[in-house]
């Protein structure tokens, strides 16, 4: 079960929580839109949902609200959903009928419809996910309580990293680590003294919903490679737990797959891992798999890039883990259309770090970190589906695609 935070404002929060859905933007550019699809394909039925309301003066709902649960697959619906009581609404298209999100020239300019040119002062959110109330707390958890108050153990690191994003770099959905979802649940429970309420809800209107379908055939080059990394990312997120040949070799047994997430931040510079998987065995986390995607060639720069952030991922994966862990493996994986002829792969290495654990059982022990040799995979689109080839370290060409 995953946990996700949807970013909303004061107006859209009311509609989302009353009509029980999460709405997400719909960029006009294929690269950006498939980045959103990668987020949506990250969701599974039963996953937890928290809403984070951006600051609005005098609003009691600023901060984290919840808790909700995903009940179905993502869909496309540009219908305007209006709360007749408050007049607040979630819009799925511009007044001219254009179903793509408005765009700004820069952070200071107003957002304008790319079709009619009119200023659009509301978000266009036609990509949607159905949810239900799991348990609802009246009071939200404000930023100070979530990030600054340390009376509750653990740190919301991935959320804190998102707080430092520059203009235009924030995301509509954030896929938080398991321990972060547990912490948000505790904070809401404690802040409300365990008192829950039954919120007023209303059925989502009976509208023509379109399932979100990834257009792989329409985004493939003549050589079988994809036009954008985000198309590959969205397809992998949709299929990462489906035991796809080639992928299942790096994902491992599904009963050990604790977490998977796209665009996972690991530093204050807002750098992200394309895909992060966490693995749990015998009740404890033992491995993190970091996946770097390249729609074209895997080269030395890609290998070096992955190697540079493995130490940071080791800290992120161990600091708040419950129970505290003393050792972890980091498995780098790089996926691209082909492998450059000459690549220097770093050898496996093991070292110790004294990460100061914030877990409840934390003893501030030394962590034994093993960074494995990067695993390389090549891909090719065949008949509208992505096929993978797991390469041995010495391989330098495409061969033997798994079908």
C-alpha positions as CSV (number, residue, x, y, z in Angstrom):
1,X,0.0,0.0,0.0
2,X,1.4,3.3,-1.1
3,X,0.8,6.8,0.2
4,X,0.5,10.0,-1.8
5,X,0.0,13.7,-1.3
6,X,-2.1,15.7,-3.7
7,X,-1.5,19.5,-3.7
8,X,-4.6,21.6,-3.8
9,X,-5.8,25.1,-3.0
10,X,-8.6,26.4,-0.8
11,X,-11.2,26.2,-3.6
12,X,-10.4,22.9,-5.1
13,X,-9.9,21.1,-1.7
14,X,-13.6,21.6,-0.9
15,X,-14.7,20.1,-4.2
16,X,-12.3,17.2,-4.2
17,X,-13.2,16.1,-0.6
18,X,-17.0,16.5,-1.1
19,X,-17.2,14.7,-4.5
20,X,-14.4,12.2,-3.6
21,X,-11.9,12.5,-6.4
22,X,-8.4,13.9,-7.0
23,X,-7.9,16.2,-10.0
24,X,-4.6,16.7,-11.7
25,X,-3.4,19.1,-14.5
26,X,-3.3,18.2,-18.2
27,X,-0.2,19.8,-19.8
28,X,-0.4,20.3,-23.6
29,X,3.2,19.1,-24.2
30,X,3.6,15.3,-24.6
31,X,6.7,15.2,-22.4
32,X,5.1,17.1,-19.5
33,X,1.8,15.3,-19.9
34,X,3.4,11.8,-19.7
35,X,5.3,13.0,-16.6
36,X,1.8,13.5,-15.0
37,X,0.7,10.1,-16.3
38,X,3.8,8.6,-14.6
39,X,2.5,10.1,-11.3
40,X,-1.0,8.8,-12.0
41,X,0.2,5.3,-13.0
42,X,2.0,5.2,-9.6
43,X,-1.4,4.9,-7.9
44,X,-3.0,1.6,-6.8
45,X,-6.4,0.8,-5.4
46,X,-6.1,0.9,-1.6
47,X,-3.3,3.5,-1.5
48,X,-3.6,6.3,1.0
49,X,-4.3,9.8,-0.1
50,X,-3.5,13.1,1.8
51,X,-4.4,16.5,0.5
52,X,-2.0,19.3,1.1
53,X,-3.7,22.7,0.9
54,X,-1.3,25.5,-0.1
55,X,-1.4,28.5,2.3
56,X,-4.4,30.7,2.2
57,X,-5.0,33.5,4.6
58,X,-7.4,32.7,7.5
59,X,-8.1,29.2,6.1
60,X,-8.4,26.4,8.7
61,X,-7.5,23.8,6.1
62,X,-3.9,24.9,5.3
63,X,-1.5,22.0,5.5
64,X,-2.2,18.3,5.4
65,X,-5.8,16.9,5.4
66,X,-7.1,13.4,5.3
67,X,-7.1,10.4,5.3
68,X,-8.6,9.1,2.0
69,X,-8.1,5.9,-0.1
70,X,-7.8,5.3,-3.8
71,X,-10.8,3.3,-5.0
72,X,-10.3,3.0,-8.8
73,X,-8.1,3.6,-11.8
74,X,-7.3,7.1,-13.1
75,X,-9.6,8.5,-15.7
76,X,-10.1,11.6,-17.9
77,X,-13.2,13.8,-17.5
78,X,-13.4,17.4,-18.4
79,X,-16.8,17.9,-16.7
80,X,-17.0,20.9,-14.4
81,X,-17.7,19.8,-10.8
82,X,-19.5,22.5,-8.7
83,X,-20.3,22.5,-5.0
84,X,-23.6,24.3,-5.0
85,X,-23.3,25.1,-1.3
86,X,-20.2,27.1,-1.6
87,X,-20.0,27.9,-5.3
88,X,-16.5,26.4,-5.5
89,X,-15.6,24.3,-8.5
90,X,-13.0,22.1,-10.2
91,X,-12.8,22.8,-13.9
92,X,-11.8,20.4,-16.6
93,X,-11.4,22.7,-19.6
94,X,-11.2,26.4,-20.6
95,X,-14.4,28.3,-21.4
96,X,-13.5,27.8,-25.1
97,X,-13.5,24.0,-24.6
98,X,-9.8,23.5,-24.7
99,X,-8.9,20.6,-22.4
100,X,-5.3,21.4,-21.7
101,X,-3.9,23.4,-18.8
102,X,-3.2,27.1,-19.2
103,X,0.5,28.1,-19.4
104,X,2.6,31.0,-18.0
105,X,5.4,32.7,-19.9
106,X,7.2,33.1,-16.6
107,X,6.4,32.9,-12.9
108,X,5.2,36.5,-12.8
109,X,2.9,36.4,-15.9
110,X,-0.7,35.2,-15.8
111,X,-1.7,31.8,-17.0
112,X,-3.3,31.9,-20.5
113,X,-5.2,29.4,-22.5
114,X,-3.1,28.1,-25.4
115,X,-6.1,28.0,-27.6
116,X,-8.1,31.2,-27.1
117,X,-5.5,33.3,-25.3
118,X,-7.8,34.3,-22.4
119,X,-6.4,34.6,-18.9
120,X,-7.3,31.5,-16.9
121,X,-7.1,32.1,-13.1
122,X,-8.2,28.6,-12.1
123,X,-6.5,25.2,-12.5
124,X,-7.7,22.9,-15.3
125,X,-7.9,19.4,-13.8
126,X,-9.4,16.8,-16.2
127,X,-7.1,13.9,-15.1
128,X,-8.8,12.4,-12.1
129,X,-8.7,9.5,-9.6
130,X,-11.7,8.2,-7.5
131,X,-11.2,8.1,-3.7
132,X,-13.2,7.4,-0.5
133,X,-12.9,8.6,3.1
134,X,-10.8,6.1,5.1
135,X,-10.8,8.1,8.3
136,X,-11.3,11.9,8.5
137,X,-9.9,14.4,11.0
138,X,-11.4,17.8,11.2
139,X,-8.2,19.7,11.9
140,X,-5.5,19.8,9.4
141,X,-1.8,19.5,10.2
142,X,0.0,22.8,9.6
143,X,3.5,23.1,8.2
144,X,5.1,24.1,11.6
145,X,3.7,21.0,13.3
146,X,4.6,18.7,10.3
147,X,8.2,20.0,9.7
148,X,9.4,21.9,12.8
149,X,7.8,20.2,15.8
150,X,9.7,17.0,16.7
151,X,7.6,15.7,19.5
152,X,6.7,13.0,17.0
153,X,9.6,10.9,15.7
154,X,10.6,10.9,12.0
155,X,11.1,13.6,9.4
156,X,9.0,14.2,6.2
157,X,12.2,14.4,4.1
158,X,10.7,14.0,0.6
159,X,8.0,16.6,1.5
160,X,10.6,18.9,2.9
161,X,12.7,18.6,-0.2
162,X,9.6,19.6,-2.2
163,X,9.1,22.7,-0.1
164,X,12.3,24.0,-1.6
165,X,11.3,23.7,-5.2
166,X,11.7,26.7,-7.4
167,X,8.9,28.2,-9.5
168,X,7.5,25.7,-11.9
169,X,9.2,22.7,-10.3
170,X,6.6,21.6,-7.8
171,X,4.4,18.6,-8.6
172,X,0.6,18.0,-8.2
173,X,1.2,14.5,-6.7
174,X,4.0,13.4,-4.3
175,X,4.7,9.8,-3.6
176,X,5.9,9.7,0.0
177,X,7.8,7.0,1.7
178,X,5.9,4.4,3.8
179,X,7.3,5.9,7.1
180,X,6.2,9.3,5.9
181,X,2.7,8.2,5.3
182,X,2.6,6.6,8.8
183,X,3.9,9.9,10.3
184,X,1.2,12.0,8.6
185,X,-1.4,9.5,9.9
186,X,0.0,9.9,13.5
187,X,0.2,13.7,13.3
188,X,-3.5,13.9,12.2
189,X,-4.5,11.5,14.8
190,X,-2.6,13.2,17.6
191,X,-3.5,16.8,16.6
192,X,-7.2,15.8,16.7
193,X,-6.8,13.8,19.9
194,X,-8.0,10.8,18.0
195,X,-11.4,12.4,17.3
196,X,-12.7,11.6,13.9
197,X,-15.8,13.0,12.1
198,X,-18.0,11.9,9.2
199,X,-17.6,14.6,6.5
200,X,-20.3,15.6,4.1
201,X,-19.8,13.9,0.8
202,X,-21.7,13.5,-2.5
203,X,-21.4,11.0,-5.3
204,X,-19.3,12.0,-8.2
205,X,-21.6,12.9,-11.1
206,X,-22.5,10.2,-13.7
207,X,-20.3,11.6,-16.5
208,X,-18.6,9.9,-19.5
209,X,-15.3,8.9,-18.0
210,X,-12.4,7.9,-20.3
211,X,-9.8,5.5,-18.9
212,X,-6.3,6.9,-19.2
213,X,-4.5,4.9,-21.9
214,X,-0.8,5.3,-22.7
215,X,-0.2,5.8,-26.4
216,X,3.0,3.9,-26.8
217,X,2.6,3.4,-30.6
218,X,2.1,7.1,-31.1
219,X,5.3,8.0,-29.3
220,X,7.8,5.6,-30.8
221,X,10.6,6.5,-33.2
222,X,11.4,4.4,-36.3
223,X,14.2,2.7,-34.5
224,X,11.9,1.4,-31.8
225,X,12.9,3.9,-29.1
226,X,10.5,6.3,-27.3
227,X,10.4,10.0,-28.0
228,X,10.6,11.0,-24.3
229,X,11.8,9.5,-21.1
230,X,8.5,10.3,-19.4
231,X,6.7,7.9,-21.8
232,X,9.0,5.1,-20.7
233,X,8.6,6.2,-17.1
234,X,4.8,6.2,-17.3
235,X,4.7,2.7,-18.9
236,X,7.1,1.3,-16.2
237,X,5.0,2.8,-13.4
238,X,1.9,1.2,-14.8
239,X,3.6,-2.2,-15.1
240,X,6.2,-2.3,-12.4
241,X,4.2,-4.7,-10.2
242,X,2.9,-6.8,-13.1
243,X,5.8,-9.2,-13.3
244,X,6.8,-8.1,-16.8
245,X,9.8,-10.0,-18.1
246,X,13.0,-8.0,-17.8
247,X,11.4,-5.7,-15.2
248,X,10.7,-8.5,-12.7
249,X,14.4,-9.3,-12.6
250,X,15.1,-5.9,-11.1
251,X,11.9,-5.5,-9.0
252,X,12.3,-8.9,-7.4
253,X,9.6,-10.9,-5.6
254,X,6.4,-8.8,-5.3
255,X,5.9,-9.9,-1.7
256,X,9.2,-8.1,-0.9
257,X,8.2,-4.9,-2.8
258,X,7.5,-2.4,0.0
259,X,7.3,0.8,-2.1
260,X,7.7,2.2,-5.6
261,X,7.6,5.8,-6.6
262,X,8.3,8.2,-9.5
263,X,10.1,11.5,-9.2
264,X,11.4,10.8,-5.7
265,X,13.4,13.8,-4.4
266,X,16.6,13.1,-2.4
267,X,18.2,16.5,-1.7
268,X,17.5,20.1,-1.1
269,X,18.7,20.9,-4.6
270,X,15.4,19.2,-5.7
271,X,17.2,16.5,-7.6
272,X,15.0,13.4,-8.1
273,X,15.3,9.7,-8.8
274,X,13.3,8.7,-11.8
275,X,12.0,5.6,-10.0
276,X,12.8,4.3,-6.5
277,X,11.8,0.9,-5.1
278,X,12.2,-0.2,-1.5
279,X,12.3,-3.9,-0.6
280,X,11.4,-5.5,2.7
281,X,12.2,-9.0,4.0
282,X,11.4,-10.6,7.4
283,X,9.8,-7.4,8.6
284,X,12.7,-5.1,7.8
285,X,13.9,-3.0,4.8
286,X,17.0,-4.5,3.2
287,X,17.4,-3.0,-0.2
288,X,16.7,0.1,-2.3
289,X,16.6,0.0,-6.1
290,X,17.3,3.3,-7.8
291,X,16.3,3.4,-11.5
292,X,17.6,6.0,-13.9
293,X,15.9,6.2,-17.3
294,X,17.3,7.2,-20.6
295,X,15.1,7.1,-23.7
296,X,18.3,6.9,-25.8
297,X,21.8,5.6,-25.1
298,X,23.2,4.6,-21.8
299,X,26.5,6.3,-21.6
300,X,29.2,7.0,-19.0
301,X,27.5,10.2,-17.9
302,X,24.4,8.2,-17.0
303,X,26.5,5.8,-15.0
304,X,28.3,8.6,-13.1
305,X,25.0,10.4,-12.4
306,X,23.6,7.3,-10.8
307,X,26.7,6.6,-8.8
308,X,26.7,10.2,-7.5
309,X,23.4,9.9,-5.6
310,X,23.5,6.3,-4.3
311,X,25.0,7.5,-0.9
312,X,22.1,10.0,-0.5
313,X,19.6,7.3,-1.3
314,X,21.2,5.2,1.4
315,X,20.5,7.9,3.9
316,X,17.0,8.5,2.7
317,X,16.1,4.8,2.8
318,X,17.5,4.2,6.3
319,X,17.0,7.3,8.4
320,X,13.4,6.9,9.3
321,X,12.9,3.2,8.5
322,X,10.8,1.2,11.0
323,X,12.3,-0.9,12.5
324,X,15.7,0.7,12.4
325,X,18.0,-1.2,10.1
326,X,21.8,-1.7,10.4
327,X,22.5,-2.6,6.8
328,X,21.1,-2.0,3.4
329,X,21.9,-2.7,-0.3
330,X,21.6,-0.1,-2.9
331,X,21.0,-1.5,-6.4
332,X,21.5,1.1,-9.2
333,X,19.7,0.3,-12.4
334,X,20.0,2.2,-15.7
335,X,17.5,1.6,-18.6
336,X,18.1,3.0,-22.1
337,X,17.6,2.1,-25.7
338,X,21.2,0.9,-26.1
339,X,24.6,0.8,-24.3
340,X,27.5,2.9,-25.4
341,X,30.4,0.7,-26.5
342,X,32.8,1.8,-23.7
343,X,31.4,2.2,-20.2
344,X,33.3,2.0,-16.9
345,X,31.0,0.4,-14.3
346,X,32.0,1.0,-10.7
347,X,32.7,-2.1,-8.7
348,X,30.6,-3.2,-5.7
349,X,31.7,-1.4,-2.6
350,X,30.7,-1.6,1.1
351,X,31.3,1.1,3.7
352,X,29.8,2.3,7.0
353,X,28.1,5.6,7.8
354,X,26.7,6.8,11.1
355,X,23.4,8.2,10.0
356,X,21.5,9.6,13.0
357,X,18.3,7.7,12.8
358,X,15.0,9.3,13.5
359,X,13.1,6.1,13.8
360,X,11.2,5.3,17.0
361,X,13.6,2.5,17.8
362,X,16.6,4.4,16.7
363,X,19.9,3.7,18.4
364,X,22.1,5.7,16.1
365,X,24.1,2.7,15.1
366,X,26.5,2.6,12.2
367,X,24.9,1.6,8.9
368,X,26.6,-0.9,6.7
369,X,26.0,0.2,3.1
370,X,26.6,-2.0,0.1
371,X,26.4,-0.3,-3.3
372,X,26.1,-3.0,-6.0
373,X,27.4,-2.9,-9.5
374,X,24.9,-1.0,-11.7
375,X,22.5,-3.3,-13.6
376,X,21.9,-2.2,-17.2
377,X,18.8,-2.9,-19.2
378,X,18.0,-2.0,-22.8
379,X,14.5,-1.5,-24.1
380,X,12.7,-1.5,-27.4
381,X,9.1,-1.0,-28.4
382,X,7.6,-4.0,-30.1
383,X,4.0,-4.1,-31.3
384,X,3.0,-1.3,-29.0
385,X,4.6,-2.8,-25.9
386,X,8.0,-2.2,-24.2
387,X,10.4,-5.2,-24.2
388,X,13.5,-5.4,-22.0
389,X,16.9,-7.0,-22.3
390,X,18.9,-7.5,-19.1
391,X,22.6,-7.0,-20.0
392,X,25.6,-8.6,-18.4
393,X,28.1,-6.0,-17.3
394,X,30.4,-6.7,-20.2
395,X,27.7,-6.5,-22.9
396,X,27.9,-3.7,-25.4
397,X,25.0,-4.3,-27.8
398,X,21.3,-5.1,-27.9
399,X,20.4,-8.7,-28.0
400,X,17.9,-11.3,-26.9
401,X,14.9,-9.1,-26.1
402,X,12.6,-10.8,-23.6
403,X,9.2,-11.3,-25.1
